[in-house]
Amino acid sequence: MNAPSKVSKGYRLTAATGIHRGDRMYQQDQVEVLAHPRVPGCVMAVVADGMGGKSGGRKASDQVVLTAKQLFDRYAPSIDEPTETLKQLVLESHLMIKLTAITAEEEPHSTVAAFLINPNRECEVIHAGDSRVYHFRGAEMVTRTKDHSYVQRLVEEGQITEDEANVHPQSNLLTGCLGTFQDPPLTLHHIDRLEIGDTVMACSDGLWHYFSPRELGAIVNTLPPRDASEMLVSKARQRARGGGDNLSLAIVRVELLSN
């Protein structure tokens, strides 16, 4: 997908998504970049990594994307608070996934990583689980979300390093996501203003697991979003060596118009 939309005079947002089944039998990730139906320069991106049986995980991630589309269609940037819309995305998706579990034999769960860019280039971020949102300024990582996971907790306590976390045997153990008995975390992050050359990327753990922040920044800064997306998927597949998870990503970049 490649969907430029005008932000303000002289600028545009360029977006791309990428998704791959990896070496799994079923695709349980879902990804979407949504351009606002009425407001130029307003964009929402969402990545959902479903879990819970061959169809349970897909039902869960489908529900996250469906909820995002419904909420964003009603969203009015001049009136509504973007943080409230993102909180609704998490809470409503969580409720619908739990209702799905009642009528199915599976136990559907999902992560979510989403961001919403307003026409003034403010950006709000929310996540639950170990799907991430990265903010790059040029090639440098400014921030990334902190996973709701057991190994992230160990990193923050100083018990293991980031590198050790990547190869930890319990790296897939989540402390928060959608569809579980516990309410999901509502972890928000605010970016005051995206500058020309900034990139925001949401991705599932099937992608970020294979890259350092420096590598990610170099790729998204050097290549246009569509090419960057293709390269990241390709490199992740190579590095997985036959053992890769589902992977997905959504990239939005602020670019200077050439004319």
Secondary structure by P-SEA (a helix, b strand, c coil): cbbbbbccccbbbbbbbbbbccccccccccccccccccccccbbbbbbbbbccccaaaaaaaaaaaaaaaaaaacccccccaaaaaaaaaaaaaaaaaaaaaaccccccbbbbbcccccccbbbbbbccccbbbbbccccccbbbbbccaaaaaaaaccccaaaaaaccccccccccccccccccbbbbbbccccccbbbbbbcccccccccaaaaaaaaaaccaaaaaaaaaaaaaaaaccccccccbbbbbbbcccc
